[in-house]
Amino acid sequence: QVQLVESGGGLVQAGGSLRLSCAASGRTFGSYAVGWFRQAPGKEREFVAAISRSGGGSTVYADSVKGRFTISRDNAENTVYLQMDSLKPEDTAVYYCAARFPVITRSPNEYGSWGQGTQVTVSS
């Protein structure tokens, strides 16, 4: 497993943008698929986006964020990003990144490594 640390959350007005980062330890990070999830109080953890292992070209997005969020990775930096544009108040949540081997899944139960989360708050 790998260790993950999220950063980049904060306060933003509706329509604004944030870029979240998920920094990973380990030389084998490129072998892992990485997902972003979010969780608001009283709600289940929700899939947001995922990206395939290094060398693959697959990304998957939740319907609620398609066209607004973009997931990418920089293996040289052991980092996965989530660019969030056109933010809405309903995007407010704690955002987590997670890693698994070897392929993408939307299910949080199938990810074994998690970061601590970063808070995103979108005001209206």
Disulfide bonds with the S-S distance in Angstrom:
Cys22-Cys97 2.02
